Amino acid sequence: MVADDAVPLDRHLVPVGQFADTARGIDVLAANLLACAVEGPEYAAHATTRLSQIKQNTLFLQHIQATLLEHFTEQANA
C-alpha cells in the first residue's frame, strides 16, 4: 500500500441539539479544532451556533467545547 495525501472526509457528525457519545463528541470537537486553523472570522458565527447546541457527555469534552466556543466567539466579535 502506498500512502498519498488524499484524505476522505465521510463523517456525519451530530445533528444540532443532539447528544454526542464520546467518540462522536471527539469527532465533532476535532472537526471544529481543524476549522480554527483553516477558517477565517466569517466562519466563527456559524461555528459558535453549531457548537453551542451540541451536548457533550464528559467534563473533559465539555471543557474543550467551552474553549472552542470562547475562541469562535472572540473571532466572531473581532
All heavy atoms as a GROMACS GRO file, in nm:
protein
  592
    1MET      N    1   0.085  -0.117   0.000
    1MET     CA    2   0.000   0.000   0.000
    1MET      C    3   0.089   0.124   0.000
    1MET      O    4   0.186   0.133   0.074
    1MET     CB    5  -0.089   0.000   0.124
    1MET     CG    6  -0.170   0.125   0.136
    1MET     SD    7  -0.275   0.126   0.283
    1MET     CE    8  -0.419   0.050   0.215
    2VAL      N    9   0.053   0.219  -0.082
    2VAL     CA   10   0.128   0.344  -0.092
    2VAL      C   11   0.042   0.456  -0.035
    2VAL      O   12  -0.074   0.474  -0.074
    2VAL     CB   13   0.165   0.374  -0.239
    2VAL    CG1   14   0.234   0.509  -0.249
    2VAL    CG2   15   0.250   0.263  -0.295
    3ALA      N   16   0.098   0.532   0.057
    3ALA     CA   17   0.026   0.645   0.116
    3ALA      C   18   0.030   0.764   0.021
    3ALA      O   19   0.129   0.785  -0.049
    3ALA     CB   20   0.089   0.682   0.249
    4ASP      N   21  -0.078   0.838   0.020
    4ASP     CA   22  -0.079   0.963  -0.057
    4ASP      C   23  -0.140   1.072   0.030
    4ASP      O   24  -0.168   1.050   0.147
    4ASP     CB   25  -0.153   0.947  -0.190
    4ASP     CG   26  -0.300   0.912  -0.173
    4ASP    OD1   27  -0.356   0.933  -0.064
    4ASP    OD2   28  -0.361   0.863  -0.269
    5ASP      N   29  -0.162   1.188  -0.028
    5ASP     CA   30  -0.212   1.299   0.052
    5ASP      C   31  -0.364   1.314   0.046
    5ASP      O   32  -0.419   1.411   0.096
    5ASP     CB   33  -0.144   1.430   0.013
    5ASP     CG   34  -0.169   1.466  -0.133
    5ASP    OD1   35  -0.234   1.387  -0.205
    5ASP    OD2   36  -0.123   1.574  -0.174
    6ALA      N   37  -0.434   1.218  -0.010
    6ALA     CA   38  -0.581   1.223  -0.017
    6ALA      C   39  -0.639   1.168   0.113
    6ALA      O   40  -0.604   1.061   0.158
    6ALA     CB   41  -0.633   1.141  -0.135
    7VAL      N   42  -0.730   1.245   0.171
    7VAL     CA   43  -0.792   1.204   0.297
    7VAL      C   44  -0.944   1.212   0.279
    7VAL      O   45  -0.997   1.320   0.258
    7VAL     CB   46  -0.749   1.296   0.414
    7VAL    CG1   47  -0.819   1.255   0.542
    7VAL    CG2   48  -0.599   1.294   0.432
    8PRO      N   49  -1.013   1.100   0.286
    8PRO     CA   50  -1.159   1.106   0.271
    8PRO      C   51  -1.224   1.166   0.395
    8PRO      O   52  -1.185   1.136   0.508
    8PRO     CB   53  -1.199   0.959   0.255
    8PRO     CG   54  -1.090   0.884   0.323
    8PRO     CD   55  -0.965   0.966   0.305
    9LEU      N   56  -1.319   1.255   0.375
    9LEU     CA   57  -1.395   1.313   0.485
    9LEU      C   58  -1.539   1.268   0.470
    9LEU      O   59  -1.620   1.333   0.407
    9LEU     CB   60  -1.386   1.467   0.482
    9LEU     CG   61  -1.247   1.525   0.501
    9LEU    CD1   62  -1.248   1.676   0.483
    9LEU    CD2   63  -1.192   1.488   0.637
   10ASP      N   64  -1.569   1.153   0.529
   10ASP     CA   65  -1.701   1.094   0.513
   10ASP      C   66  -1.774   1.082   0.646
   10ASP      O   67  -1.851   0.990   0.668
   10ASP     CB   68  -1.690   0.957   0.446
   10ASP     CG   69  -1.609   0.860   0.530
   10ASP    OD1   70  -1.551   0.900   0.631
   10ASP    OD2   71  -1.605   0.742   0.492
   11ARG      N   72  -1.752   1.177   0.738
   11ARG     CA   73  -1.810   1.169   0.871
   11ARG      C   74  -1.939   1.249   0.877
   11ARG      O   75  -1.945   1.362   0.833
   11ARG     CB   76  -1.713   1.225   0.974
   11ARG     CG   77  -1.583   1.151   0.980
   11ARG     CD   78  -1.601   1.012   1.026
   11ARG     NE   79  -1.552   1.002   1.162
   11ARG     CZ   80  -1.574   0.898   1.236
   11ARG    NH1   81  -1.638   0.796   1.190
   11ARG    NH2   82  -1.528   0.893   1.357
   12HIS      N   83  -2.040   1.189   0.934
   12HIS     CA   84  -2.161   1.262   0.970
   12HIS      C   85  -2.146   1.289   1.118
   12HIS      O   86  -2.138   1.196   1.199
   12HIS     CB   87  -2.287   1.178   0.944
   12HIS     CG   88  -2.412   1.243   0.991
   12HIS    ND1   89  -2.466   1.351   0.927
   12HIS    CD2   90  -2.490   1.219   1.099
   12HIS    CE1   91  -2.575   1.389   0.992
   12HIS    NE2   92  -2.591   1.310   1.097
   13LEU      N   93  -2.138   1.413   1.157
   13LEU     CA   94  -2.109   1.445   1.295
   13LEU      C   95  -2.236   1.430   1.380
   13LEU      O   96  -2.282   1.320   1.403
   13LEU     CB   97  -2.044   1.583   1.306
   13LEU     CG   98  -1.907   1.590   1.235
   13LEU    CD1   99  -1.852   1.730   1.240
   13LEU    CD2  100  -1.809   1.491   1.293
   14VAL      N  101  -2.292   1.537   1.427
   14VAL     CA  102  -2.409   1.529   1.515
   14VAL      C  103  -2.509   1.634   1.471
   14VAL      O  104  -2.474   1.750   1.455
   14VAL     CB  105  -2.369   1.555   1.662
   14VAL    CG1  106  -2.490   1.553   1.753
   14VAL    CG2  107  -2.267   1.454   1.708
   15PRO      N  108  -2.636   1.596   1.452
   15PRO     CA  109  -2.737   1.698   1.422
   15PRO      C  110  -2.747   1.797   1.538
   15PRO      O  111  -2.726   1.761   1.654
   15PRO     CB  112  -2.866   1.616   1.407
   15PRO     CG  113  -2.820   1.477   1.378
   15PRO     CD  114  -2.690   1.461   1.450
   16VAL      N  115  -2.779   1.919   1.506
   16VAL     CA  116  -2.793   2.024   1.608
   16VAL      C  117  -2.889   1.978   1.717
   16VAL      O  118  -2.994   1.921   1.690
   16VAL     CB  119  -2.844   2.154   1.543
   16VAL    CG1  120  -2.880   2.257   1.648
   16VAL    CG2  121  -2.739   2.209   1.449
   17GLY      N  122  -2.850   2.003   1.841
   17GLY     CA  123  -2.935   1.970   1.955
   17GLY      C  124  -2.929   1.826   2.000
   17GLY      O  125  -2.996   1.787   2.094
   18GLN      N  126  -2.847   1.745   1.936
   18GLN     CA  127  -2.838   1.603   1.970
   18GLN      C  128  -2.726   1.578   2.069
   18GLN      O  129  -2.631   1.654   2.079
   18GLN     CB  130  -2.812   1.520   1.844
   18GLN     CG  131  -2.925   1.524   1.744
   18GLN     CD  132  -3.045   1.444   1.791
   18GLN    OE1  133  -3.031   1.339   1.849
   18GLN    NE2  134  -3.163   1.497   1.766
   19PHE      N  135  -2.736   1.468   2.140
   19PHE     CA  136  -2.632   1.423   2.232
   19PHE      C  137  -2.519   1.360   2.153
   19PHE      O  138  -2.543   1.286   2.058
   19PHE     CB  139  -2.691   1.320   2.329
   19PHE     CG  140  -2.590   1.253   2.416
   19PHE    CD1  141  -2.538   1.320   2.525
   19PHE    CD2  142  -2.545   1.126   2.387
   19PHE    CE1  143  -2.443   1.259   2.606
   19PHE    CE2  144  -2.450   1.065   2.468
   19PHE     CZ  145  -2.400   1.132   2.577
   20ALA      N  146  -2.396   1.388   2.193
   20ALA     CA  147  -2.280   1.328   2.127
   20ALA      C  148  -2.218   1.225   2.221
   20ALA      O  149  -2.176   1.259   2.330
   20ALA     CB  150  -2.177   1.435   2.092
   21ASP      N  151  -2.218   1.096   2.180
   21ASP     CA  152  -2.145   0.999   2.262
   21ASP      C  153  -1.996   1.036   2.256
   21ASP      O  154  -1.957   1.123   2.181
   21ASP     CB  155  -2.172   0.856   2.216
   21ASP     CG  156  -2.128   0.828   2.073
   21ASP    OD1  157  -2.022   0.879   2.031
   21ASP    OD2  158  -2.198   0.754   2.004
   22THR      N  159  -1.916   0.972   2.335
   22THR     CA  160  -1.776   1.014   2.349
   22THR      C  161  -1.702   1.014   2.215
   22THR      O  162  -1.636   1.112   2.181
   22THR     CB  163  -1.703   0.926   2.452
   22THR    OG1  164  -1.773   0.937   2.577
   22THR    CG2  165  -1.560   0.970   2.470
   23ALA      N  166  -1.712   0.907   2.139
   23ALA     CA  167  -1.640   0.900   2.011
   23ALA      C  168  -1.688   1.008   1.915
   23ALA      O  169  -1.608   1.076   1.851
   23ALA     CB  170  -1.658   0.762   1.949
   24ARG      N  171  -1.817   1.025   1.905
   24ARG     CA  172  -1.871   1.126   1.815
   24ARG      C  173  -1.839   1.266   1.868
   24ARG      O  174  -1.812   1.357   1.791
   24ARG     CB  175  -2.022   1.108   1.798
   24ARG     CG  176  -2.074   1.190   1.684
   24ARG     CD  177  -2.213   1.151   1.647
   24ARG     NE  178  -2.209   1.020   1.583
   24ARG     CZ  179  -2.313   0.963   1.530
   24ARG    NH1  180  -2.431   1.022   1.532
   24ARG    NH2  181  -2.304   0.845   1.474
   25GLY      N  182  -1.842   1.282   2.000
   25GLY     CA  183  -1.806   1.411   2.059
   25GLY      C  184  -1.664   1.451   2.024
   25GLY      O  185  -1.636   1.567   1.993
   26ILE      N  186  -1.573   1.354   2.027
   26ILE     CA  187  -1.434   1.380   1.989
   26ILE      C  188  -1.428   1.420   1.841
   26ILE      O  189  -1.356   1.514   1.804
   26ILE     CB  190  -1.346   1.257   2.018
   26ILE    CG1  191  -1.334   1.239   2.169
   26ILE    CG2  192  -1.208   1.272   1.952
   26ILE    CD1  193  -1.272   1.107   2.210
   27ASP      N  194  -1.501   1.351   1.756
   27ASP     CA  195  -1.503   1.386   1.613
   27ASP      C  196  -1.553   1.528   1.591
   27ASP      O  197  -1.497   1.604   1.511
   27ASP     CB  198  -1.591   1.289   1.534
   27ASP     CG  199  -1.527   1.152   1.516
   27ASP    OD1  200  -1.407   1.138   1.543
   27ASP    OD2  201  -1.599   1.060   1.475
   28VAL      N  202  -1.659   1.565   1.660
   28VAL     CA  203  -1.716   1.700   1.646
   28VAL      C  204  -1.613   1.804   1.686
   28VAL      O  205  -1.590   1.902   1.616
   28VAL     CB  206  -1.844   1.714   1.731
   28VAL    CG1  207  -1.887   1.858   1.743
   28VAL    CG2  208  -1.956   1.629   1.675
   29LEU      N  209  -1.551   1.784   1.802
   29LEU     CA  210  -1.455   1.881   1.851
   29LEU      C  211  -1.330   1.885   1.764
   29LEU      O  212  -1.274   1.992   1.740
   29LEU     CB  213  -1.420   1.852   1.997
   29LEU     CG  214  -1.540   1.866   2.093
   29LEU    CD1  215  -1.499   1.826   2.233
   29LEU    CD2  216  -1.598   2.006   2.090
   30ALA      N  217  -1.287   1.771   1.714
   30ALA     CA  218  -1.171   1.767   1.625
   30ALA      C  219  -1.199   1.843   1.495
   30ALA      O  220  -1.113   1.917   1.445
   30ALA     CB  221  -1.131   1.624   1.594
   31ALA      N  222  -1.319   1.827   1.443
   31ALA     CA  223  -1.356   1.900   1.321
   31ALA      C  224  -1.355   2.050   1.346
   31ALA      O  225  -1.307   2.128   1.263
   31ALA     CB  226  -1.494   1.855   1.274
   32ASN      N  227  -1.404   2.092   1.461
   32ASN     CA  228  -1.404   2.234   1.493
   32ASN      C  229  -1.264   2.285   1.522
   32ASN      O  230  -1.232   2.400   1.491
   32ASN     CB  231  -1.499   2.262   1.609
   32ASN     CG  232  -1.642   2.268   1.561
   32ASN    OD1  233  -1.687   2.370   1.510
   32ASN    ND2  234  -1.714   2.159   1.576
   33LEU      N  235  -1.180   2.201   1.581
   33LEU     CA  236  -1.042   2.240   1.604
   33LEU      C  237  -0.971   2.262   1.471
   33LEU      O  238  -0.897   2.360   1.454
   33LEU     CB  239  -0.970   2.133   1.686
   33LEU     CG  240  -0.828   2.165   1.730
   33LEU    CD1  241  -0.822   2.293   1.812
   33LEU    CD2  242  -0.771   2.049   1.808
   34LEU      N  243  -0.994   2.175   1.376
   34LEU     CA  244  -0.938   2.193   1.243
   34LEU      C  245  -0.989   2.323   1.180
   34LEU      O  246  -0.914   2.398   1.120
   34LEU     CB  247  -0.973   2.074   1.154
   34LEU     CG  248  -0.927   2.084   1.008
   34LEU    CD1  249  -0.775   2.089   1.000
   34LEU    CD2  250  -0.980   1.967   0.928
   35ALA      N  251  -1.118   2.350   1.199
   35ALA     CA  252  -1.175   2.474   1.145
   35ALA      C  253  -1.108   2.597   1.205
   35ALA      O  254  -1.091   2.698   1.136
   35ALA     CB  255  -1.325   2.478   1.170
   36CYS      N  256  -1.066   2.589   1.331
   36CYS     CA  257  -0.994   2.700   1.394
   36CYS      C  258  -0.868   2.734   1.315
   36CYS      O  259  -0.830   2.850   1.304
   36CYS     CB  260  -0.951   2.665   1.536
   36CYS     SG  261  -1.077   2.669   1.660
   37ALA      N  262  -0.803   2.632   1.264
   37ALA     CA  263  -0.676   2.651   1.196
   37ALA      C  264  -0.692   2.698   1.052
   37ALA      O  265  -0.605   2.766   1.000
   37ALA     CB  266  -0.597   2.520   1.199
   38VAL      N  267  -0.802   2.662   0.986
   38VAL     CA  268  -0.812   2.690   0.844
   38VAL      C  269  -0.921   2.789   0.805
   38VAL      O  270  -0.917   2.843   0.695
   38VAL     CB  271  -0.831   2.560   0.762
   38VAL    CG1  272  -0.713   2.467   0.780
   38VAL    CG2  273  -0.960   2.490   0.798
   39GLU      N  274  -1.016   2.813   0.893
   39GLU     CA  275  -1.125   2.904   0.860
   39GLU      C  276  -1.100   3.042   0.919
   39GLU      O  277  -1.038   3.057   1.023
   39GLU     CB  278  -1.259   2.851   0.913
   39GLU     CG  279  -1.304   2.723   0.847
   39GLU     CD  280  -1.346   2.740   0.703
   39GLU    OE1  281  -1.372   2.854   0.659
   39GLU    OE2  282  -1.353   2.639   0.632
   40GLY      N  283  -1.153   3.143   0.852
   40GLY     CA  284  -1.139   3.280   0.899
   40GLY      C  285  -1.254   3.322   0.986
   40GLY      O  286  -1.344   3.243   1.019
   41PRO      N  287  -1.256   3.448   1.025
   41PRO     CA  288  -1.358   3.501   1.116
   41PRO      C  289  -1.502   3.487   1.063
   41PRO      O  290  -1.595   3.477   1.141
   41PRO     CB  291  -1.320   3.648   1.130
   41PRO     CG  292  -1.178   3.657   1.091
   41PRO     CD  293  -1.154   3.547   0.993
   42GLU      N  294  -1.516   3.483   0.932
   42GLU     CA  295  -1.652   3.472   0.875
   42GLU      C  296  -1.718   3.339   0.910
   42GLU      O  297  -1.840   3.327   0.911
   42GLU     CB  298  -1.650   3.493   0.724
   42GLU     CG  299  -1.573   3.391   0.645
   42GLU     CD  300  -1.422   3.411   0.642
   42GLU    OE1  301  -1.373   3.515   0.690
   42GLU    OE2  302  -1.352   3.321   0.591
   43TYR      N  303  -1.640   3.238   0.941
   43TYR     CA  304  -1.693   3.108   0.980
   43TYR      C  305  -1.730   3.103   1.128
   43TYR      O  306  -1.810   3.020   1.172
   43TYR     CB  307  -1.590   2.999   0.949
   43TYR     CG  308  -1.634   2.860   0.987
   43TYR    CD1  309  -1.725   2.791   0.909
   43TYR    CD2  310  -1.585   2.799   1.101
   43TYR    CE1  311  -1.767   2.663   0.944
   43TYR    CE2  312  -1.626   2.672   1.137
   43TYR     CZ  313  -1.716   2.604   1.058
   43TYR     OH  314  -1.757   2.479   1.094
   44ALA      N  315  -1.674   3.192   1.207
   44ALA     CA  316  -1.684   3.186   1.353
   44ALA      C  317  -1.828   3.190   1.404
   44ALA      O  318  -1.863   3.115   1.495
   44ALA     CB  319  -1.602   3.298   1.416
   45ALA      N  320  -1.911   3.275   1.348
   45ALA     CA  321  -2.050   3.283   1.396
   45ALA      C  322  -2.124   3.152   1.373
   45ALA      O  323  -2.198   3.105   1.460
   45ALA     CB  324  -2.123   3.399   1.328
   46HIS      N  325  -2.102   3.091   1.258
   46HIS     CA  326  -2.164   2.962   1.228
   46HIS      C  327  -2.114   2.855   1.326
   46HIS      O  328  -2.193   2.778   1.381
   46HIS     CB  329  -2.134   2.921   1.084
   46HIS     CG  330  -2.176   2.782   1.050
   46HIS    ND1  331  -2.309   2.747   1.034
   46HIS    CD2  332  -2.105   2.668   1.032
   46HIS    CE1  333  -2.317   2.618   1.007
   46HIS    NE2  334  -2.194   2.568   1.005
   47ALA      N  335  -1.984   2.851   1.348
   47ALA     CA  336  -1.927   2.752   1.439
   47ALA      C  337  -1.978   2.770   1.581
   47ALA      O  338  -2.008   2.673   1.650
   47ALA     CB  339  -1.774   2.761   1.437
   48THR      N  340  -1.990   2.894   1.624
   48THR     CA  341  -2.042   2.922   1.759
   48THR      C  342  -2.183   2.870   1.774
   48THR      O  343  -2.217   2.805   1.875
   48THR     CB  344  -2.037   3.073   1.787
   48THR    OG1  345  -1.902   3.116   1.777
   48THR    CG2  346  -2.090   3.106   1.925
   49THR      N  347  -2.265   2.893   1.676
   49THR     CA  348  -2.404   2.844   1.681
   49THR      C  349  -2.408   2.693   1.687
   49THR      O  350  -2.478   2.635   1.770
   49THR     CB  351  -2.483   2.894   1.557
   49THR    OG1  352  -2.482   3.036   1.558
   49THR    CG2  353  -2.625   2.843   1.560
   50ARG      N  354  -2.333   2.627   1.601
   50ARG     CA  355  -2.333   2.480   1.598
   50ARG      C  356  -2.279   2.420   1.729
   50ARG      O  357  -2.339   2.331   1.785
   50ARG     CB  358  -2.248   2.429   1.481
   50ARG     CG  359  -2.301   2.462   1.345
   50ARG     CD  360  -2.412   2.372   1.301
   50ARG     NE  361  -2.363   2.236   1.294
   50ARG     CZ  362  -2.442   2.130   1.297
   50ARG    NH1  363  -2.571   2.144   1.306
   50ARG    NH2  364  -2.393   2.009   1.292
   51LEU      N  365  -2.166   2.472   1.776
   51LEU     CA  366  -2.104   2.418   1.897
   51LEU      C  367  -2.192   2.437   2.020
   51LEU      O  368  -2.195   2.352   2.108
   51LEU     CB  369  -1.969   2.484   1.922
   51LEU     CG  370  -1.849   2.420   1.855
   51LEU    CD1  371  -1.726   2.508   1.873
   51LEU    CD2  372  -1.823   2.282   1.910
   52SER      N  373  -2.261   2.548   2.027
   52SER     CA  374  -2.339   2.577   2.147
   52SER      C  375  -2.462   2.487   2.160
   52SER      O  376  -2.522   2.479   2.267
   52SER     CB  377  -2.382   2.723   2.150
   52SER     OG  378  -2.471   2.750   2.044
   53GLN      N  379  -2.497   2.416   2.054
   53GLN     CA  380  -2.617   2.333   2.055
   53GLN      C  381  -2.587   2.184   2.066
   53GLN      O  382  -2.677   2.102   2.058
   53GLN     CB  383  -2.701   2.362   1.931
   53GLN     CG  384  -2.749   2.505   1.929
   53GLN     CD  385  -2.828   2.536   1.804
   53GLN    OE1  386  -2.867   2.448   1.729
   53GLN    NE2  387  -2.852   2.663   1.781
   54ILE      N  388  -2.462   2.148   2.087
   54ILE     CA  389  -2.424   2.008   2.099
   54ILE      C  390  -2.397   1.976   2.245
   54ILE      O  391  -2.330   2.052   2.315
   54ILE     CB  392  -2.301   1.976   2.012
   54ILE    CG1  393  -2.338   1.995   1.865
   54ILE    CG2  394  -2.251   1.835   2.038
   54ILE    CD1  395  -2.221   1.985   1.771
   55LYS      N  396  -2.448   1.864   2.292
   55LYS     CA  397  -2.432   1.822   2.431
   55LYS      C  398  -2.320   1.719   2.439
   55LYS      O  399  -2.330   1.614   2.378
   55LYS     CB  400  -2.563   1.763   2.483
   55LYS     CG  401  -2.680   1.858   2.472
   55LYS     CD  402  -2.810   1.785   2.499
   55LYS     CE  403  -2.927   1.874   2.465
   55LYS     NZ  404  -3.052   1.802   2.460
   56GLN      N  405  -2.216   1.750   2.516
   56GLN     CA  406  -2.106   1.655   2.536
   56GLN      C  407  -2.134   1.574   2.663
   56GLN      O  408  -2.197   1.622   2.755
   56GLN     CB  409  -1.974   1.729   2.550
   56GLN     CG  410  -1.933   1.806   2.425
   56GLN     CD  411  -1.902   1.716   2.307
   56GLN    OE1  412  -1.887   1.594   2.320
   56GLN    NE2  413  -1.892   1.774   2.190
   57ASN      N  414  -2.082   1.451   2.667
   57ASN     CA  415  -2.114   1.362   2.779
   57ASN      C  416  -2.003   1.346   2.882
   57ASN      O  417  -2.017   1.268   2.975
   57ASN     CB  418  -2.158   1.225   2.727
   57ASN     CG  419  -2.045   1.148   2.661
   57ASN    OD1  420  -1.945   1.207   2.621
   57ASN    ND2  421  -2.060   1.018   2.651
   58THR      N  422  -1.891   1.417   2.866
   58THR     CA  423  -1.786   1.412   2.968
   58THR      C  424  -1.742   1.554   2.999
   58THR      O  425  -1.750   1.644   2.915
   58THR     CB  426  -1.662   1.331   2.922
   58THR    OG1  427  -1.594   1.404   2.821
   58THR    CG2  428  -1.700   1.192   2.873
   59LEU      N  429  -1.691   1.572   3.121
   59LEU     CA  430  -1.642   1.705   3.161
   59LEU      C  431  -1.524   1.748   3.075
   59LEU      O  432  -1.511   1.866   3.040
   59LEU     CB  433  -1.602   1.705   3.308
   59LEU     CG  434  -1.717   1.696   3.407
   59LEU    CD1  435  -1.665   1.688   3.550
   59LEU    CD2  436  -1.810   1.816   3.392
   60PHE      N  437  -1.439   1.654   3.039
   60PHE     CA  438  -1.324   1.687   2.954
   60PHE      C  439  -1.369   1.742   2.819
   60PHE      O  440  -1.321   1.846   2.774
   60PHE     CB  441  -1.236   1.563   2.935
   60PHE     CG  442  -1.118   1.587   2.846
   60PHE    CD1  443  -1.011   1.663   2.891
   60PHE    CD2  444  -1.114   1.535   2.718
   60PHE    CE1  445  -0.902   1.687   2.808
   60PHE    CE2  446  -1.005   1.557   2.635
   60PHE     CZ  447  -0.899   1.634   2.680
   61LEU      N  448  -1.464   1.673   2.754
   61LEU     CA  449  -1.514   1.721   2.625
   61LEU      C  450  -1.590   1.852   2.641
   61LEU      O  451  -1.584   1.940   2.553
   61LEU     CB  452  -1.600   1.614   2.559
   61LEU     CG  453  -1.527   1.487   2.516
   61LEU    CD1  454  -1.623   1.389   2.452
   61LEU    CD2  455  -1.410   1.518   2.424
   62GLN      N  456  -1.661   1.869   2.750
   62GLN     CA  457  -1.731   1.995   2.776
   62GLN      C  458  -1.630   2.110   2.788
   62GLN      O  459  -1.655   2.220   2.739
   62GLN     CB  460  -1.816   1.985   2.903
   62GLN     CG  461  -1.937   1.896   2.886
   62GLN     CD  462  -2.005   1.865   3.018
   62GLN    OE1  463  -1.972   1.920   3.122
   62GLN    NE2  464  -2.101   1.774   3.013
   63HIS      N  465  -1.517   2.083   2.853
   63HIS     CA  466  -1.413   2.185   2.867
   63HIS      C  467  -1.356   2.225   2.731
   63HIS      O  468  -1.338   2.344   2.702
   63HIS     CB  469  -1.302   2.135   2.960
   63HIS     CG  470  -1.184   2.226   2.966
   63HIS    ND1  471  -1.187   2.347   3.031
   63HIS    CD2  472  -1.060   2.214   2.913
   63HIS    CE1  473  -1.069   2.407   3.017
   63HIS    NE2  474  -0.991   2.327   2.946
   64ILE      N  475  -1.328   2.126   2.647
   64ILE     CA  476  -1.275   2.155   2.514
   64ILE      C  477  -1.379   2.232   2.432
   64ILE      O  478  -1.346   2.329   2.363
   64ILE     CB  479  -1.232   2.026   2.442
   64ILE    CG1  480  -1.113   1.965   2.514
   64ILE    CG2  481  -1.199   2.053   2.295
   64ILE    CD1  482  -1.072   1.830   2.465
   65GLN      N  483  -1.504   2.192   2.442
   65GLN     CA  484  -1.612   2.262   2.372
   65GLN      C  485  -1.618   2.407   2.418
   65GLN      O  486  -1.630   2.498   2.335
   65GLN     CB  487  -1.745   2.192   2.395
   65GLN     CG  488  -1.861   2.258   2.322
   65GLN     CD  489  -1.990   2.181   2.340
   65GLN    OE1  490  -1.995   2.077   2.404
   65GLN    NE2  491  -2.096   2.232   2.284
   66ALA      N  492  -1.610   2.432   2.547
   66ALA     CA  493  -1.615   2.568   2.600
   66ALA      C  494  -1.497   2.651   2.549
   66ALA      O  495  -1.514   2.770   2.515
   66ALA     CB  496  -1.617   2.565   2.752
   67THR      N  497  -1.379   2.590   2.541
   67THR     CA  498  -1.262   2.660   2.491
   67THR      C  499  -1.279   2.696   2.344
   67THR      O  500  -1.248   2.809   2.302
   67THR     CB  501  -1.136   2.574   2.512
   67THR    OG1  502  -1.122   2.545   2.651
   67THR    CG2  503  -1.011   2.644   2.461
   68LEU      N  504  -1.331   2.602   2.265
   68LEU     CA  505  -1.357   2.631   2.124
   68LEU      C  506  -1.464   2.738   2.108
   68LEU      O  507  -1.451   2.827   2.023
   68LEU     CB  508  -1.399   2.503   2.051
   68LEU     CG  509  -1.288   2.404   2.021
   68LEU    CD1  510  -1.345   2.270   1.980
   68LEU    CD2  511  -1.196   2.459   1.912
   69LEU      N  512  -1.568   2.732   2.190
   69LEU     CA  513  -1.672   2.835   2.185
   69LEU      C  514  -1.614   2.973   2.216
   69LEU      O  515  -1.648   3.072   2.151
   69LEU     CB  516  -1.785   2.803   2.283
   69LEU     CG  517  -1.891   2.708   2.231
   69LEU    CD1  518  -1.980   2.659   2.344
   69LEU    CD2  519  -1.976   2.777   2.125
   70GLU      N  520  -1.528   2.979   2.315
   70GLU     CA  521  -1.464   3.106   2.350
   70GLU      C  522  -1.383   3.160   2.232
   70GLU      O  523  -1.390   3.278   2.198
   70GLU     CB  524  -1.375   3.087   2.473
   70GLU     CG  525  -1.307   3.213   2.518
   70GLU     CD  526  -1.219   3.190   2.641
   70GLU    OE1  527  -1.243   3.093   2.716
   70GLU    OE2  528  -1.126   3.268   2.660
   71HIS      N  529  -1.306   3.071   2.169
   71HIS     CA  530  -1.225   3.111   2.054
   71HIS      C  531  -1.313   3.165   1.941
   71HIS      O  532  -1.288   3.274   1.888
   71HIS     CB  533  -1.142   2.993   2.004
   71HIS     CG  534  -1.078   3.020   1.872
   71HIS    ND1  535  -0.964   3.097   1.859
   71HIS    CD2  536  -1.114   2.984   1.746
   71HIS    CE1  537  -0.933   3.107   1.731
   71HIS    NE2  538  -1.021   3.037   1.661
   72PHE      N  539  -1.415   3.088   1.903
   72PHE     CA  540  -1.500   3.131   1.792
   72PHE      C  541  -1.580   3.257   1.826
   72PHE      O  542  -1.603   3.341   1.740
   72PHE     CB  543  -1.594   3.018   1.750
   72PHE     CG  544  -1.526   2.912   1.667
   72PHE    CD1  545  -1.530   2.779   1.706
   72PHE    CD2  546  -1.460   2.943   1.549
   72PHE    CE1  547  -1.469   2.680   1.629
   72PHE    CE2  548  -1.398   2.846   1.473
   72PHE     CZ  549  -1.402   2.714   1.512
   73THR      N  550  -1.621   3.273   1.951
   73THR     CA  551  -1.693   3.393   1.993
   73THR      C  552  -1.602   3.516   1.978
   73THR      O  553  -1.646   3.621   1.928
   73THR     CB  554  -1.743   3.379   2.138
   73THR    OG1  555  -1.832   3.268   2.144
   73THR    CG2  556  -1.816   3.504   2.184
   74GLU      N  557  -1.479   3.503   2.021
   74GLU     CA  558  -1.383   3.614   2.005
   74GLU      C  559  -1.362   3.645   1.858
   74GLU      O  560  -1.356   3.762   1.820
   74GLU     CB  561  -1.249   3.578   2.071
   74GLU     CG  562  -1.254   3.577   2.222
   74GLU     CD  563  -1.126   3.525   2.286
   74GLU    OE1  564  -1.030   3.493   2.212
   74GLU    OE2  565  -1.124   3.515   2.409
   75GLN      N  566  -1.350   3.543   1.775
   75GLN     CA  567  -1.333   3.564   1.630
   75GLN      C  568  -1.453   3.633   1.570
   75GLN      O  569  -1.439   3.723   1.488
   75GLN     CB  570  -1.312   3.429   1.560
   75GLN     CG  571  -1.180   3.364   1.584
   75GLN     CD  572  -1.072   3.423   1.495
   75GLN    OE1  573  -1.096   3.445   1.377
   75GLN    NE2  574  -0.957   3.449   1.551
   76ALA      N  575  -1.573   3.591   1.610
   76ALA     CA  576  -1.696   3.648   1.554
   76ALA      C  577  -1.713   3.794   1.594
   76ALA      O  578  -1.770   3.873   1.517
   76ALA     CB  579  -1.817   3.567   1.599
   77ASN      N  580  -1.664   3.829   1.713
   77ASN     CA  581  -1.681   3.967   1.762
   77ASN      C  582  -1.565   4.058   1.728
   77ASN      O  583  -1.567   4.176   1.766
   77ASN     CB  584  -1.702   3.963   1.914
   77ASN     CG  585  -1.832   3.895   1.951
   77ASN    OD1  586  -1.930   3.901   1.877
   77ASN    ND2  587  -1.834   3.829   2.065
   78ALA      N  588  -1.464   4.003   1.660
   78ALA     CA  589  -1.346   4.085   1.627
   78ALA      C  590  -1.371   4.176   1.509
   78ALA      O  591  -1.455   4.162   1.430
   78ALA     CB  592  -1.227   3.995   1.598
   0.00000   0.00000   0.00000
